Amino acid sequence: MTGFPPLERPPEVAGRTVSGMLTRVGVGAWSVLGVLLLAYATVWVVIRVRVLIAPIVLATVLIYLLNPLVKRFRAVGIPRVVGAVLSFLVLVGVVVLLGFLIVPSISDQASDLASSFPEIYEKSATQIEGIADDLGFGAVELWSYEELEEFVNDPERHDQIVGAVLDRLGEVTSGIVEAILVFFIAPAVAFYILLDLPRLGRELTELLPPRHKDEVVYVARELGSAVGGFLRGQMLVAVIVGIMTSAGFALIGLDFALIIGLIAGFLNIIPFVGPWVGGALGVMIGLVTGSVTTAGSAALVALGVQQVDNHFISPTVLRATVRLHPAVVILVLVLGGALGGLWGVVLAVPVTASVKIVAGHLWRTRVLGQSWEEATSALIEPANAETLLSRIRREAADMDLNGEDEAGDAAPDDGLETGGDPDGPT
């Protein structure tokens, strides 16, 4: 059976279609240009008020973390102000409990690290010299610990050190002010916003033009869901990765396992950074304080934690994520670090995800003519998108399907007509 030939559109209909397509392309291009200009203006403002970045970031994280709990309290009849207070009390209680559990062990390991630092430095210097010689860089001689200590304690160096300290006094003062803003102002800001969050949302919605109100509210809701799910999930993943890394290093007898695990967990908030840093520290400590076998075991532990995180923990914990290619993530991390230092690295992925959601929605709805739901499904990956087991099952099914297709291609002609319309039978 052959297909019907395609219907030809009248010239006037075809003209209107081309004109409409050009109009959508123009609107989409101007929309993207507007988003880029807005992003540039935002970066320009942020650079000049960078002292406020830390408290704003922490307040935003606290809001995303605690607002679901406040909603649960509100659902059972507890007033929002009481729910906000209870949520903060729960958060403080969890932090204090973790402090009681891990601070003594961290203090002990930190004392051991301080006492073992001369030996670690000497062994590290010896290994670096050996590696440099093996790689053909010639004789590389690093200072011994005694020489380093003598250099630091040299009276002639004191003036230089004092001068450097005075030069950095302004930066230190700025850092102290920023710390005060973070730990005192940010929770207060988050608390008051949590109290008035529904009212603030209604007031902001009333400021929107009626023509675009529903669309802006829809995009904002999807944006908040994706970014909020990413932030909450990423923090939970960081805690799990830190615990797994510490436990794994402790099982193989690695020194300073808790400190390394905490560093790996904390840095796991930044994609790709935590596992690599934790693994590198584990291997280095294993080589210096243990043996090659200990270093190899540490590398295997770090690799295992990374695989478990990538294939089981993150797909299960993250509620909704924006599809970003790993190469894009690495580039925006470098760009964020160049523009905003540590906070730029922390904010790089959420900001890029937000820009992609907004710009992608405008392009797909204005240019491609898709619906809001189609644009969202193309940009935001739902929860539990694909774990390792589901990926194995999918690839096995694809292999079976490809085998059937190859068998079908090799089969003799069954007598059916294959000509006609290239789209196939109707």
ZIVEN-V969657 format. One record per backbone hydrogen bond with DSSP energy under -1.0 kcal/mol. NH is the residue of the N-H (numbers start at 1). CO is the residue of the C=O. E is the energy in kcal/mol with one decimal. If there is no record, write none. Layout:
nh->(NH	NH)
co->(CO	CO)
e->(E	E)
//
This chain:
nh->(14	15	16	17	18	19	20	21	22	23	24	25	26	27	28	29	30	31	32	33	34	35	36	37	38	39	40	41	42	43	44	45	46	47	48	49	52	53	56	57	58	59	60	61	62	63	64	65	66	67	70	71	72	73	74	75	76	77	78	83	84	85	86	87	88	89	90	91	92	93	94	95	96	97	98	99	100	101	102	103	106	107	108	109	110	111	112	113	114	115	116	120	121	122	123	124	125	126	127	128	129	130	131	132	133	134	135	137	148	149	150	151	152	153	157	158	161	162	163	164	165	166	167	168	172	173	174	175	176	177	178	179	180	181	182	183	184	186	189	190	191	192	193	194	195	196	200	201	202	203	204	205	206	208	212	216	217	218	219	220	221	222	223	224	225	226	227	228	229	230	231	232	233	234	235	236	237	238	239	240	241	242	243	244	245	246	247	248	249	250	251	252	253	254	260	261	262	263	264	265	266	267	269	270	273	274	277	278	279	280	281	282	283	284	285	286	287	288	289	290	295	296	297	298	299	300	301	302	303	304	305	306	307	308	309	310	311	312	313	314	317	318	321	323	329	330	331	332	333	334	335	336	337	338	339	340	341	345	346	347	351	352	353	354	355	356	357	358	359	360	361	362	363	364	365	366	367	368	370	375	376	377	378	380	381	384	388	391	392	393	394	395	396	397	398	399	400	401	402	403	404	405	406	407	408	409	410	424)
co->(10	11	12	13	14	15	16	17	18	19	20	21	22	23	24	25	26	27	28	29	30	31	32	33	34	35	36	37	38	39	40	41	42	43	44	45	49	50	52	53	54	55	56	57	58	59	60	61	62	63	66	67	68	69	70	71	72	74	73	79	80	81	82	83	84	85	86	87	88	89	90	91	92	93	94	95	96	97	98	99	102	103	104	105	106	107	108	109	110	111	112	116	117	118	119	120	121	122	123	124	125	126	127	128	129	130	131	132	144	145	146	147	148	149	154	155	157	158	159	160	161	162	163	164	168	169	170	171	172	173	174	175	176	177	178	179	180	181	185	186	187	188	189	190	191	192	196	197	198	199	200	201	202	205	209	212	213	214	215	216	217	218	219	220	221	222	223	224	225	226	227	228	229	230	231	232	233	234	235	236	237	238	239	240	241	242	243	244	245	246	247	248	250	249	256	257	258	259	260	261	262	263	266	267	270	270	273	274	275	276	277	278	279	280	281	282	283	284	285	286	291	292	293	294	295	296	297	298	299	300	301	302	303	304	305	306	307	308	308	309	313	314	381	379	325	326	327	328	329	330	331	332	333	334	335	336	337	341	342	343	347	348	349	350	351	352	353	354	355	356	357	358	359	360	361	362	363	363	364	371	372	373	374	376	321	315	311	387	388	389	390	391	392	393	394	395	396	397	398	399	400	401	402	403	404	405	406	421)
e->(-2.5	-2.4	-2.1	-2.3	-2.5	-2.6	-2.7	-2.3	-2.6	-2.3	-2.4	-2.4	-2.5	-2.6	-2.7	-2.7	-2.4	-2.2	-2.6	-2.5	-2.4	-2.3	-2.5	-2.5	-2.5	-2.6	-2.6	-2.6	-2.3	-2.5	-2.5	-2.2	-2.8	-2.4	-1.0	-1.1	-2.1	-1.4	-2.0	-2.9	-2.6	-2.5	-2.5	-2.5	-2.5	-2.3	-2.5	-2.3	-2.8	-2.4	-2.5	-2.5	-1.8	-2.2	-2.5	-2.1	-1.0	-1.5	-2.3	-2.7	-2.4	-1.9	-2.8	-2.3	-2.2	-2.3	-2.4	-2.3	-2.8	-2.5	-2.3	-2.3	-2.8	-2.4	-2.5	-2.2	-2.4	-1.8	-2.5	-2.3	-2.6	-2.8	-2.2	-2.5	-2.6	-2.1	-2.3	-2.4	-2.3	-2.3	-2.0	-2.6	-2.9	-2.4	-2.4	-2.4	-2.7	-2.3	-2.4	-2.6	-2.3	-2.1	-2.7	-2.5	-2.0	-2.3	-2.0	-2.6	-2.4	-2.7	-2.6	-2.2	-2.2	-2.2	-1.6	-1.1	-2.5	-3.1	-2.6	-2.4	-2.4	-2.6	-2.2	-1.7	-2.6	-2.7	-2.4	-2.4	-2.3	-2.5	-2.5	-2.2	-2.3	-2.4	-2.4	-2.5	-1.5	-1.8	-2.8	-2.7	-2.4	-2.2	-2.2	-2.3	-1.8	-1.6	-3.0	-2.3	-2.1	-2.5	-2.4	-2.0	-2.0	-1.3	-1.1	-2.6	-2.5	-2.2	-2.7	-2.7	-2.2	-2.3	-2.9	-2.8	-2.3	-2.4	-2.7	-2.3	-2.1	-2.1	-2.7	-2.6	-2.4	-2.8	-1.9	-2.0	-2.8	-2.1	-1.9	-2.3	-3.0	-2.4	-2.2	-2.7	-2.7	-2.3	-2.7	-2.7	-2.5	-2.3	-2.1	-1.3	-1.1	-2.7	-2.2	-2.5	-2.4	-2.2	-2.6	-2.7	-2.7	-2.5	-1.3	-1.5	-1.5	-1.0	-2.6	-2.9	-2.5	-2.5	-2.6	-2.4	-2.5	-2.4	-2.8	-2.3	-2.3	-2.2	-2.9	-1.4	-2.2	-2.6	-2.4	-2.4	-2.2	-2.2	-2.4	-2.5	-2.4	-2.7	-2.7	-2.2	-2.3	-2.6	-2.4	-2.7	-2.3	-2.0	-2.2	-2.6	-2.9	-2.4	-1.8	-1.8	-2.2	-2.3	-2.2	-2.6	-2.0	-2.0	-2.6	-2.9	-2.2	-2.0	-2.1	-3.0	-1.6	-1.7	-2.2	-2.3	-2.4	-2.3	-2.7	-2.2	-2.6	-2.4	-2.2	-2.3	-2.9	-2.5	-2.1	-2.3	-2.4	-2.5	-2.4	-2.4	-2.0	-1.7	-3.0	-2.2	-2.2	-2.5	-1.4	-3.1	-3.4	-1.4	-1.4	-2.2	-2.2	-2.4	-2.4	-2.7	-2.3	-2.3	-2.4	-2.3	-2.2	-2.5	-2.7	-2.1	-2.1	-2.3	-2.5	-2.1	-2.3	-2.3	-1.7	-1.9)
//
